[in-house]
């Protein structure tokens, strides 16, 4: 809740008027969270890499199908409406990614809850440090999520409410981790991979195509800077986490 509240204050006060431009920052945050933090943690757990790659493939295909059904529903209701789509078209196209980012975020929060439970069971002081570290590294990720949700047409109140609901998945993960830690630990790599597949799919399938539609040099340079800033932000946070 602290992470989401800090991220909401930052996103709604400083970034709300620059949502379309800040999509680039969100891409950097999502991809670096997946490739530099969540996936390495999953593969370092000693689980069979082939099964994790199969899980990653299955996750990507599952998000593809989820998006496909959303597109089919949209086409059914709006086919042939004859309206032009210049103004706000990117936000409209991004709408389907809003719910997918919430699913991926919920899975990621679930694994964080398990990790916090494991740390507290090992040593209460370690648990406190781990919880604070996770709060810190969640802030940039939640900023990225808020940018996607605002870009997808969510109001500030809805974006905050649904992100808050997703954060409660960490409580569920903590309770499950506390009572079934041995079994829960074996699930962590798979849940991390599934969450990563959601972030990767949304960044590559929905957000980067929006960036590609702005192909001028004037638009491209800020995009590169903001993607790099997103990567640097996650690297800074994950270094403190380790």
C-alpha positions as CSV (number, residue, x, y, z in Angstrom):
1,X,0.0,0.0,0.0
2,X,2.9,2.4,0.7
3,X,4.5,1.6,-2.6
4,X,1.3,2.2,-4.5
5,X,0.5,5.4,-2.6
6,X,4.0,6.9,-3.3
7,X,3.8,5.8,-6.9
8,X,0.3,7.3,-7.3
9,X,1.4,10.6,-5.8
10,X,4.3,10.7,-8.2
11,X,2.3,9.6,-11.2
12,X,-0.8,11.7,-10.7
13,X,1.0,14.9,-9.8
14,X,4.1,14.9,-12.0
15,X,3.3,12.6,-14.8
16,X,-0.4,12.7,-15.4
17,X,-0.1,15.4,-18.1
18,X,2.7,13.5,-19.9
19,X,1.2,10.1,-19.9
20,X,1.7,9.4,-23.6
21,X,5.4,10.4,-23.4
22,X,5.8,8.5,-20.1
23,X,4.8,5.2,-21.8
24,X,8.5,5.0,-22.8
25,X,9.5,5.1,-19.2
26,X,7.0,2.4,-18.4
27,X,8.5,0.2,-21.2
28,X,12.0,0.5,-19.7
29,X,10.7,-0.3,-16.2
30,X,8.7,-3.4,-17.3
31,X,11.4,-4.9,-19.5
32,X,14.2,-4.3,-17.0
33,X,12.0,-5.6,-14.1
34,X,11.4,-8.8,-16.1
35,X,14.8,-9.4,-17.6
36,X,17.1,-8.0,-14.9
37,X,15.2,-8.8,-11.8
38,X,12.3,-11.3,-11.9
39,X,13.6,-13.8,-14.5
40,X,17.2,-14.0,-13.0
41,X,15.7,-14.7,-9.6
42,X,13.5,-17.4,-11.1
43,X,16.3,-19.2,-12.9
44,X,18.7,-18.9,-9.9
45,X,16.2,-21.0,-7.8
46,X,17.5,-24.3,-9.3
47,X,14.4,-25.2,-11.1
48,X,14.7,-27.0,-14.5
49,X,15.3,-24.2,-17.0
50,X,13.3,-26.0,-19.7
51,X,10.2,-26.1,-17.6
52,X,10.7,-22.3,-16.8
53,X,11.1,-21.5,-20.5
54,X,7.9,-23.6,-21.2
55,X,6.2,-21.6,-18.6
56,X,7.4,-18.3,-20.2
57,X,6.1,-19.5,-23.6
58,X,2.8,-20.6,-22.1
59,X,2.5,-17.2,-20.3
60,X,3.1,-15.2,-23.5
61,X,0.6,-17.3,-25.5
62,X,-2.0,-17.0,-22.7
63,X,-1.7,-13.2,-22.7
64,X,-1.9,-13.3,-26.5
65,X,-5.2,-15.2,-26.2
66,X,-6.4,-12.9,-23.4
67,X,-5.8,-9.8,-25.6
68,X,-7.3,-11.6,-28.7
69,X,-10.6,-12.1,-26.9
70,X,-10.6,-8.4,-25.8
71,X,-10.0,-7.3,-29.4
72,X,-12.8,-9.6,-30.6
73,X,-15.2,-8.1,-28.1
74,X,-14.2,-4.6,-29.2
75,X,-14.6,-5.4,-32.9
76,X,-18.0,-6.9,-32.2
77,X,-19.3,-3.8,-30.5
78,X,-17.6,-1.1,-32.6
79,X,-17.2,-2.6,-36.1
80,X,-17.9,-0.2,-38.9
81,X,-18.6,2.8,-36.6
82,X,-17.0,5.1,-39.2
83,X,-15.3,7.2,-36.6
84,X,-11.8,8.6,-37.1
85,X,-9.2,7.6,-34.5
86,X,-6.6,10.3,-34.5
87,X,-7.4,11.9,-31.2
88,X,-6.7,9.6,-28.3
89,X,-6.3,6.6,-30.6
90,X,-3.2,5.3,-28.7
91,X,-5.0,5.4,-25.4
92,X,-8.0,3.6,-26.9
93,X,-5.7,0.9,-28.4
94,X,-3.9,0.6,-25.1
95,X,-7.1,-0.1,-23.2
96,X,-6.9,-3.8,-23.5
97,X,-3.5,-3.8,-21.8
98,X,-4.9,-2.2,-18.6
99,X,-6.4,-5.4,-17.3
100,X,-3.4,-7.5,-18.4
101,X,-1.0,-5.3,-16.4
102,X,-3.1,-5.8,-13.3
103,X,-2.9,-9.6,-13.7
104,X,0.8,-9.5,-14.1
105,X,1.2,-7.1,-11.2
106,X,-1.0,-9.3,-9.0
107,X,1.2,-12.4,-9.7
108,X,4.3,-10.4,-9.0
109,X,2.9,-9.2,-5.7
110,X,1.9,-12.7,-4.7
111,X,5.6,-13.8,-5.0
112,X,6.7,-10.8,-3.0
113,X,4.4,-11.9,-0.2
114,X,5.9,-15.4,-0.2
115,X,9.4,-14.0,0.0
116,X,8.5,-11.7,2.9
117,X,7.0,-14.6,4.8
118,X,10.1,-16.7,4.2
119,X,12.3,-13.9,5.4
120,X,10.3,-13.3,8.6
121,X,10.3,-17.1,9.4
122,X,14.1,-17.1,9.0
123,X,14.6,-14.0,11.2
124,X,12.2,-11.2,12.1
125,X,14.9,-8.5,11.5
126,X,15.6,-10.0,8.0
127,X,11.9,-9.9,7.4
128,X,11.7,-6.2,8.1
129,X,14.6,-5.4,5.9
130,X,13.2,-7.6,3.1
131,X,9.8,-5.9,3.4
132,X,11.3,-2.4,3.2
133,X,13.5,-3.4,0.2
134,X,10.5,-4.8,-1.6
135,X,8.5,-1.6,-0.9
136,X,11.4,0.4,-2.4
137,X,11.8,-1.7,-5.6
138,X,8.0,-1.8,-6.1
139,X,7.7,2.0,-6.4
140,X,9.2,2.3,-9.9
141,X,7.2,-0.7,-11.1
142,X,4.0,0.8,-9.8
143,X,4.8,4.1,-11.5
144,X,5.1,2.1,-14.7
145,X,1.7,0.4,-14.0
146,X,0.0,3.7,-13.3
147,X,1.3,5.1,-16.5
148,X,-0.1,2.1,-18.5
149,X,-3.5,2.3,-16.7
150,X,-3.8,6.1,-17.3
151,X,-2.8,5.6,-20.9
152,X,-5.4,2.8,-21.1
153,X,-8.2,5.3,-20.1
154,X,-8.5,4.4,-16.4
155,X,-9.4,7.3,-14.2
156,X,-7.0,8.1,-11.4
157,X,-9.4,6.7,-8.8
158,X,-9.9,3.4,-10.7
159,X,-6.2,3.0,-11.4
160,X,-5.5,3.5,-7.7
161,X,-8.3,1.2,-6.5
162,X,-7.4,-1.7,-8.8
163,X,-3.7,-1.4,-8.1
164,X,-4.6,-1.4,-4.4
165,X,-6.6,-4.7,-4.9
166,X,-3.6,-6.2,-6.7
167,X,-1.4,-5.2,-3.8
168,X,-3.5,-7.4,-1.5
169,X,-2.1,-10.4,-3.5
170,X,1.1,-10.0,-1.4
171,X,-1.0,-10.6,1.7
172,X,-2.4,-13.8,0.2
173,X,1.2,-14.8,-0.8
174,X,2.4,-14.1,2.7
175,X,-0.3,-16.2,4.3
176,X,0.2,-19.1,1.9
177,X,4.0,-18.8,2.4
178,X,3.7,-18.8,6.1
179,X,1.6,-22.0,6.3
180,X,3.0,-23.9,3.3
181,X,6.4,-22.5,2.9
182,X,8.1,-25.6,1.4
183,X,5.4,-26.0,-1.3
184,X,5.1,-22.3,-1.9
185,X,8.9,-21.9,-2.4
186,X,8.8,-24.3,-5.3
187,X,6.1,-22.2,-6.9
188,X,8.0,-18.9,-6.7
189,X,10.0,-19.4,-10.0
190,X,7.0,-20.3,-12.0
191,X,4.9,-17.4,-10.7
192,X,7.8,-15.0,-11.3
193,X,8.1,-16.3,-14.9
194,X,4.3,-15.9,-15.5
195,X,4.4,-12.3,-14.1
196,X,7.4,-11.5,-16.4
197,X,5.6,-12.9,-19.4
198,X,2.8,-10.5,-18.8
199,X,5.1,-7.5,-18.5
200,X,7.1,-8.5,-21.6
201,X,4.0,-9.1,-23.7
202,X,2.4,-5.8,-22.7
203,X,5.6,-3.8,-23.4
204,X,6.4,-5.4,-26.7
205,X,2.8,-5.9,-28.1
206,X,1.0,-2.9,-26.8
207,X,3.3,-0.1,-25.7
208,X,6.2,-0.3,-28.1
209,X,3.9,-0.1,-31.2
210,X,2.5,3.1,-29.8
211,X,6.1,4.4,-29.6
212,X,6.8,3.3,-33.1
213,X,3.9,5.4,-34.5
214,X,5.8,8.5,-33.3
215,X,8.8,8.0,-35.6
216,X,10.2,11.5,-35.9
217,X,13.6,12.3,-34.5
218,X,11.9,14.8,-32.2
219,X,9.8,12.0,-30.6
220,X,12.5,9.3,-30.8
221,X,15.2,11.0,-28.7
222,X,12.9,11.5,-25.6
223,X,11.7,7.9,-26.0
224,X,15.3,6.5,-25.9
225,X,16.1,8.7,-22.9
226,X,13.0,7.6,-21.0
227,X,13.4,3.9,-21.7
228,X,17.0,4.2,-20.5
229,X,15.8,6.1,-17.4
230,X,13.3,3.3,-16.7
231,X,16.1,0.7,-16.9
232,X,18.5,2.7,-14.7
233,X,15.7,3.2,-12.1
234,X,15.1,-0.5,-11.8
235,X,18.8,-1.3,-11.7
236,X,19.3,1.2,-8.9
237,X,16.5,-0.3,-6.9
238,X,17.4,-3.9,-7.4
239,X,21.1,-3.3,-6.4
240,X,19.8,-2.0,-3.1
241,X,17.5,-5.0,-2.9
242,X,20.4,-7.4,-3.2
